[in-house]
Amino acid sequence: MKRVSVHVNGWLLLLPAACLLALFTHYPAIATLGHSLMSTPKANRPSVFVGLDNYQTLIEDAVFWRAVENNLWYCLGTIPVSIALALLMALWVNGKIAGRGWLRLAYFTPTVLPMVAVANIWLFFYTPQYGLLEQFTSLFGLPSHNWLGSPSTALACVILVTIWKESGFFMIFYLAALQQIPPVYAEAAAIEGASRLTYLRRIVFPLLMPTTLFVLINAVINSFRLVDHIVVMTRGGPDNATTLLLFHLYEVGFKFWDMGYAAAITAVLLAVLALLALIQFGLLERRIHYR
């Protein structure tokens, strides 16, 4: 009887969080899947069942596939660099260096800024002729360039903004994980004559794998979730060079007001994120050492 009471109390404690999760996460996902099979309601025409027509429209949409391609390059440009930079910063500020607190603050400051504010700051950097980047390149006699107005550089500029914004956020998790590693490991490695690089490769990096998995999943989600800087800086241009999946979804749903098609894009996006999460868990689970 006591064991049953413990289980009942446990489920009752979980019930409020489970209800909120079902109400604001599971139900919207299921409802979106249902809406993707319906047409968009109009003023004098209710929504009707159209089956897979919205998905057929998605397959034939050239802008959608351009957004998929842009998002892939965006992921490849932001995720590895952000994680590597975050780890390097965490290793640096975890050591005994002068001004360590101020350095941590400097690295973390971009994280607390709203993405809209960050985008406006970088707009000044990228402004042709008198922007900060233009002032720097002019020192080397390079010609003026419209960084956000050129299809060849616009996406790279957006990627750089995301790296600057997210690296400090990921650094905090790595810094917390580094501070949880017992110092006896470093002492034992020093006694055995292991170099600093060997200590990092054989001891620190394996112990950081749970944090790396957590950071990697967040980085992947953010690469499909962030859209504020696109709206402020480029609005998907020039010529859809910076159109990402979420921005395309935003335009379809709230600019063209095609809610059925927008629901289909959302369903595909959720499926892709779920698949990527499963792949990450499957590939990294064997390399994770939990303490």
Summary of the structure (lengths in Angstrom):
residues: 291
radius of gyration: 23.6
end to end distance: 33.8
largest distance: 82.3
contacts: 821
relative contact order: 0.13
helix: 74%
strand: 1%
